[in-house]
Amino acid sequence: MRQDFGTLPILLSTTALVVGLSISSTQAAAQPIPDLDERLERLADAVERHRVELHVPGAALVVVHGDEVVLARGFGLADLEHETPVTPDTRFFIGSSTKAFTATVLGMLVDERAMSWDDPVERHLPYFTLPVDTDDGDARATIRDLLSHRTGFARMNTLWVGGALTSEEILRQAVHAEPFAPFRTRWYYNNVMYLAAGQAGAAAGSA
């Protein structure tokens, strides 16, 4: 009777691997899990260590657990010349990085069915009716249009630079502008359209 031992080393190796993993898992499970405060301190230490290593002048960290802020801390300096420390309230001018936040929040609202990508903006902001350049009398600028920079309106920077106007005042002035291109035909980067999208999301989320 022929006996085939060719697979025996593989089986033994596999068994040893499984046993080894089981022992490692058991040992890992036996180690106490640090409490939240300890983990937050480890995180803060890591942020500060990497900040120094990467020569970052200053940074701020906020950790939210559920609906509670469990850590808010500044690291380094906001002003090197005057040695002003960073605090949790220090403002960082991160520019258009906020567009990713706006689009993410709107996506969450779409998932929750509080709004749709193709909702006309005026459904949530009745005063924001853009005079888009189109032969379609029923066409309305949608949330998708604002986020895609395809409304046909240019930057409108003079409305917001300097911070003299409130968000609503900016948007009420924007609807009096004239488009640079026909609706949905050209790409024009526009901060005010993202402001409108964000305000529409705020209205939808609180409805």
DRENKOL-137650 format. One record per residue (C-alpha): residue number from 1; residue in three letters; y, x, z. Coordinates in steps of 0.001 Angstrom, whole numbers. Layout:
! residues N
 num residu       v       u       w
 NUM    ALA       Y       X       Z
...
This chain:
! residues 207
 num residu       v       u       w
   1    MET       0       0       0
   2    ARG    3292    1477   -1104
   3    GLN    5966    1825    1564
   4    ASP    9594    2224     512
   5    PHE   11758    4017    3091
   6    GLY   14604    4619     661
   7    THR   16884    2077    2264
   8    LEU   16168    3121    5849
   9    PRO   19008    5677    6168
  10    ILE   21458    3107    4816
  11    LEU   20231     476    7261
  12    LEU   20417    2898   10172
  13    SER   23889    4019    9164
  14    THR   25057     427    8836
  15    THR   23602    -463   12219
  16    ALA   25249    2537   13814
  17    LEU   28560    1573   12222
  18    VAL   28328   -1995   13512
  19    VAL   27381    -808   16996
  20    GLY   30211    1724   16907
  21    LEU   32705    -926   15892
  22    SER   31434   -3248   18584
  23    ILE   31836    -571   21254
  24    SER   35321     295   19986
  25    SER   36281   -3376   20008
  26    THR   34936   -3794   23519
  27    GLN   36834    -739   24726
  28    ALA   40030   -1973   23063
  29    ALA   39613   -5409   24606
  30    ALA   39120   -3850   28017
  31    GLN   42540   -2202   27873
  32    PRO   45259   -4311   29518
  33    ILE   47772   -5849   27115
  34    PRO   51336   -4828   28023
  35    ASP   53546   -7684   29141
  36    LEU   56474   -8814   26987
  37    ASP   59094   -6763   28825
  38    GLU   57091   -3576   28371
  39    ARG   56540   -4251   24677
  40    LEU   60239   -4927   24185
  41    GLU   61122   -1653   25863
  42    ARG   58676     195   23636
  43    LEU   60318   -1430   20631
  44    ALA   63794    -479   21837
  45    ASP   62652    3109   22448
  46    ALA   61214    3272   18919
  47    VAL   64429    1934   17387
  48    GLU   66511    4505   19224
  49    ARG   64122    7332   18340
  50    HIS   64181    6508   14639
  51    ARG   67937    5951   14708
  52    VAL   68427    9488   15950
  53    GLU   65859   10950   13560
  54    LEU   67478    9249   10563
  55    HIS   71037   10078   11670
  56    VAL   72078    6430   11837
  57    PRO   75403    6161   13734
  58    GLY   74698    2763   15226
  59    ALA   72393    -229   15127
  60    ALA   71779   -3512   16903
  61    LEU   68520   -5291   17630
  62    VAL   67857   -8930   18483
  63    VAL   64390  -10329   19144
  64    VAL   63843  -14086   19271
  65    HIS   60688  -15554   20809
  66    GLY   60429  -19259   20127
  67    ASP   63935  -20551   20734
  68    GLU   64844  -17849   23242
  69    VAL   66596  -14528   22691
  70    VAL   64415  -12128   24652
  71    LEU   66162   -8900   23668
  72    ALA   69677   -8154   22447
  73    ARG   70738   -4516   22545
  74    GLY   73048   -2069   20807
  75    PHE   72207    1527   19958
  76    GLY   74545    4410   19146
  77    LEU   78172    4123   18110
  78    ALA   80136    1612   16055
  79    ASP   83104    4008   15782
  80    LEU   82382    7730   15911
  81    GLU   86017    8781   16223
  82    HIS   86713    6558   19220
  83    GLU   83126    6672   20517
  84    THR   82907    2891   20591
  85    PRO   79352    1870   21475
  86    VAL   77412    -709   19519
  87    THR   76832   -3937   21460
  88    PRO   74826   -7063   20567
  89    ASP   78149   -8584   19447
  90    THR   79123   -5747   17090
  91    ARG   79663   -7005   13554
  92    PHE   77875   -5209   10737
  93    PHE   79263   -5844    7297
  94    ILE   76006   -6096    5381
  95    GLY   77557   -7765    2356
  96    SER   75249   -9523     -54
  97    SER   72152   -8867    2039
  98    THR   73033  -12250    3527
  99    LYS   72104  -13866     213
 100    ALA   68440  -13186     980
 101    PHE   68868  -14907    4351
 102    THR   70541  -17904    2712
 103    ALA   67834  -18297      70
 104    THR   65090  -17925    2700
 105    VAL   66571  -20646    4919
 106    LEU   66949  -22945    1926
 107    GLY   63329  -22276    1006
 108    MET   62295  -23307    4514
 109    LEU   64311  -26522    4169
 110    VAL   62623  -27193     823
 111    ASP   59216  -26692    2459
 112    GLU   60247  -29160    5165
 113    ARG   61357  -31624    2448
 114    ALA   64867  -31718    3861
 115    MET   66158  -30816     408
 116    SER   64990  -29822   -3067
 117    TRP   65840  -26844   -5276
 118    ASP   66985  -29326   -7908
 119    ASP   69157  -31447   -5643
 120    PRO   72722  -31747   -6968
 121    VAL   74859  -29806   -4506
 122    GLU   77146  -32811   -4040
 123    ARG   74210  -34733   -2556
 124    HIS   74671  -32590     544
 125    LEU   78322  -31617      43
 126    PRO   80067  -34662   -1434
 127    TYR   83351  -32779   -1860
 128    PHE   81780  -29973   -3917
 129    THR   81519  -31308   -7463
 130    LEU   81782  -28412   -9907
 131    PRO   83358  -29184  -13293
 132    VAL   80559  -27495  -15248
 133    ASP   81004  -26909  -18980
 134    THR   78326  -29033  -20649
 135    ASP   77914  -31836  -23163
 136    ASP   75426  -33532  -20845
 137    GLY   77466  -36076  -18935
 138    ASP   74738  -36408  -16301
 139    ALA   74382  -32679  -15593
 140    ARG   75225  -31550  -12067
 141    ALA   75105  -28106  -10483
 142    THR   71978  -27893   -8332
 143    ILE   70918  -25670   -5450
 144    ARG   68794  -23730   -7952
 145    ASP   71829  -23198  -10192
 146    LEU   73937  -21823   -7350
 147    LEU   71273  -19369   -6230
 148    SER   70634  -18255   -9823
 149    HIS   74312  -17492  -10595
 150    ARG   74144  -19667  -13706
 151    THR   76909  -22197  -13085
 152    GLY   79262  -20494  -15541
 153    PHE   81882  -19710  -12888
 154    ALA   83045  -16150  -12203
 155    ARG   83413  -14456   -8815
 156    MET   86415  -16316   -7297
 157    ASN   86969  -13396   -4909
 158    THR   90606  -14259   -4273
 159    LEU   89476  -17356   -2392
 160    TRP   87630  -15504     337
 161    VAL   88958  -11938     472
 162    GLY   91147  -11605    3550
 163    GLY   89480  -14420    5468
 164    ALA   92530  -16721    5440
 165    LEU   90583  -19842    4445
 166    THR   87736  -21610    6200
 167    SER   84440  -22114    4385
 168    GLU   85268  -25709    3591
 169    GLU   88742  -24791    2345
 170    ILE   87251  -22178      38
 171    LEU   84830  -24673   -1451
 172    ARG   87451  -27387   -1848
 173    GLN   89594  -24921   -3813
 174    ALA   86660  -23667   -5886
 175    VAL   86096  -27039   -7554
 176    HIS   89505  -26705   -9224
 177    ALA   88471  -23548  -11102
 178    GLU   87594  -23468  -14785
 179    PRO   84205  -22133  -15918
 180    PHE   83979  -18912  -17901
 181    ALA   80845  -19951  -19783
 182    PRO   78872  -23080  -20628
 183    PHE   76569  -24355  -17915
 184    ARG   73259  -22471  -17544
 185    THR   73934  -20086  -20447
 186    ARG   75332  -16964  -18761
 187    TRP   74787  -15065  -15519
 188    TYR   77937  -14635  -13421
 189    TYR   77618  -13198   -9926
 190    ASN   79412  -15532   -7548
 191    ASN   79647  -15284   -3745
 192    VAL   81306  -18684   -3430
 193    MET   78288  -20401   -4989
 194    TYR   76069  -18901   -2294
 195    LEU   78542  -20106     315
 196    ALA   78215  -23601   -1150
 197    ALA   74430  -23351   -1118
 198    GLY   74460  -22261    2515
 199    GLN   76788  -25073    3521
 200    ALA   74605  -27548    1650
 201    GLY   71594  -26243    3561
 202    ALA   73436  -26627    6859
 203    ALA   74271  -30226    5983
 204    ALA   70677  -30969    4925
 205    GLY   69242  -29365    8031
 206    SER   71426  -31390   10374
 207    ALA   70993  -34704    8568
